[in-house]
Amino acid sequence: MKIVAIVGSPRPKGNTSLLVDEVLKGAAECGVETEKIVLGEYKVNPCLGHDNCSSFAKCKQEDDVPWILEKYCQADGVILGSPVYYYNMTAQMKAFVDRNYFLYRHDITPRATCAGLVVVGGGAGLDHTVRALRRFLKLSFDVSDDRLVTLTGYASKVGDVKNKQPLLEEARKLGRRLAEMLDQK
């Protein structure tokens, strides 16, 4: 069993990434293989919206998205992590979401049976971001509400979550919960 985390933070060591690490630790404690992909470390172009996308054997763009989508599609469980930027997901995460259009146009459905969301904000916008990411996941692979878990938290400065032990424990619990869900599939 494997969980793949897609992190949309432009900061590889930012609060969202740190919380996702804790979620993955919790899952790994239960014997689940984990992998984290930080989108900001790769070339992820925005979707070009080709009208004839479904006629292409592969996406016309030359970037890292094809292998990222392959890992995303093969995962038994997925985690999406994004800080709140202007009341929504980051541009990096939005580009990833939009590039899933290729999967949709080719009738490719990710095989994940459970999912987690990690959303960190400095103020308002947590609910908007969670709602947008939930909608994406529900459209992508019809994950039921009881198999989609969410962790939200507040952090203003880089590294703030390191000092929030209850939030770190909640992240590890979320990872363990995802591992339990994978056992129950």
C-alpha positions in Angstrom: 0.0 0.0 0.0 1.2 3.4 -0.9 0.2 7.0 -0.2 1.4 9.8 -2.4 1.3 13.4 -1.1 1.2 16.2 -3.6 2.3 19.5 -2.0 1.4 22.7 -3.7 3.5 25.0 -1.4 6.2 27.0 -3.1 8.2 26.6 0.1 9.7 23.0 0.3 10.2 23.5 4.1 7.1 25.6 4.7 4.3 24.9 7.2 2.2 22.9 4.8 5.1 20.7 3.8 6.0 20.2 7.4 2.5 19.1 8.3 2.4 16.8 5.3 5.6 15.2 6.6 3.9 14.5 9.9 0.9 12.9 8.1 3.2 10.7 6.2 5.1 9.8 9.4 1.8 8.6 10.9 1.0 6.5 7.9 4.6 5.1 7.7 4.3 4.1 11.4 1.5 1.8 10.3 3.6 0.2 7.5 2.4 2.2 4.6 4.9 3.2 1.9 4.8 7.0 1.4 6.1 9.5 -1.1 6.0 13.3 -1.1 6.1 15.4 -4.3 6.6 19.1 -3.8 5.3 20.7 -7.0 7.5 23.7 -6.7 10.6 21.5 -7.1 9.4 20.4 -10.6 8.3 21.9 -13.9 4.5 22.0 -13.8 3.1 24.1 -16.6 -0.5 25.2 -16.6 -3.0 23.4 -18.8 -3.1 24.8 -22.4 -6.7 23.7 -22.8 -6.4 21.9 -26.1 -9.8 21.3 -27.6 -8.6 18.0 -29.0 -6.8 16.8 -25.9 -8.5 13.4 -26.1 -6.9 12.8 -29.5 -3.3 13.0 -28.1 -1.6 9.9 -26.9 0.3 12.0 -24.4 0.2 15.6 -23.2 1.9 18.0 -25.7 3.7 19.8 -22.9 7.2 18.8 -22.0 7.4 19.0 -18.2 7.2 16.8 -15.1 3.5 16.4 -14.9 3.2 13.0 -16.8 5.2 11.1 -14.2 3.6 13.0 -11.3 0.2 12.1 -12.6 1.3 8.5 -13.0 2.3 8.3 -9.4 -0.9 10.1 -8.4 -3.0 7.6 -10.4 -1.2 4.5 -9.0 -1.4 5.5 -5.3 -3.7 3.6 -3.0 -4.2 6.8 -1.1 -3.5 10.5 -1.8 -2.8 13.6 0.2 -3.1 17.1 -1.3 -1.4 19.9 0.7 -1.7 23.6 0.0 -1.3 26.8 1.9 -4.0 29.4 1.4 -3.1 32.0 -1.1 -5.7 34.7 -1.7 -8.5 32.6 -0.3 -7.7 29.4 -2.3 -5.1 26.9 -3.3 -1.7 28.0 -4.6 -0.9 28.5 -8.3 1.3 25.4 -8.1 -1.6 23.2 -6.9 -4.1 24.8 -9.3 -1.8 24.0 -12.2 -1.7 20.3 -11.0 -5.4 20.2 -10.6 -5.9 21.7 -14.1 -3.5 19.2 -15.7 -5.7 16.4 -14.5 -7.9 17.4 -17.4 -5.7 15.0 -19.5 -6.8 12.1 -17.3 -10.4 13.1 -17.5 -10.3 13.4 -21.3 -8.7 9.9 -21.5 -11.1 8.2 -19.0 -8.2 7.6 -16.6 -9.4 7.4 -13.0 -6.9 7.5 -10.1 -7.1 4.2 -8.1 -7.0 5.8 -4.6 -9.6 4.6 -2.2 -9.0 7.4 0.4 -7.6 10.9 0.5 -6.4 13.5 2.9 -6.3 17.3 2.7 -3.8 19.5 4.5 -4.5 23.2 4.3 -2.6 25.9 6.2 -3.6 29.5 6.4 -2.4 32.7 8.0 -6.0 33.9 8.4 -9.1 33.6 6.3 -9.6 31.2 3.4 -9.2 27.8 4.9 -12.8 26.8 4.1 -12.6 28.0 0.5 -9.4 26.1 -0.1 -10.7 22.9 1.5 -13.9 23.1 -0.5 -12.1 23.6 -3.8 -9.7 20.7 -3.1 -12.5 18.4 -2.0 -14.5 19.2 -5.1 -11.5 18.3 -7.2 -11.0 14.9 -5.4 -14.7 14.0 -5.6 -14.7 14.7 -9.3 -11.4 12.8 -9.9 -12.2 9.5 -8.3 -15.4 9.6 -6.4 -14.0 9.2 -2.9 -16.8 8.9 -0.3 -17.0 11.6 2.4 -16.1 9.1 5.1 -12.8 8.3 3.3 -11.8 11.9 2.8 -10.1 13.4 5.9 -9.0 17.0 6.4 -6.5 18.8 8.6 -6.4 22.6 8.7 -4.3 24.9 10.8 -3.1 28.4 11.1 0.5 29.6 10.8 1.8 33.0 10.0 5.6 32.6 9.7 7.6 29.8 8.1 8.2 27.1 10.6 5.4 28.1 13.0 3.8 24.6 13.0 6.9 23.2 14.6 5.8 24.8 17.8 2.2 23.6 17.6 2.4 20.1 19.1 -1.4 19.5 19.1 -1.5 20.3 15.3 1.5 18.0 14.7 -0.2 15.2 16.6 -3.4 15.7 14.6 -1.3 15.4 11.4 0.1 12.1 12.6 -3.4 10.9 13.6 -4.6 11.8 10.1 -1.8 9.6 8.6 -2.7 6.7 10.9 -6.4 7.1 9.9 -5.5 7.0 6.2 -3.5 3.8 6.9 -6.5 2.3 8.6 -8.7 3.2 5.6 -6.2 1.4 3.3 -6.4 -1.7 5.5 -10.2 -1.6 5.2 -10.5 -1.3 1.4 
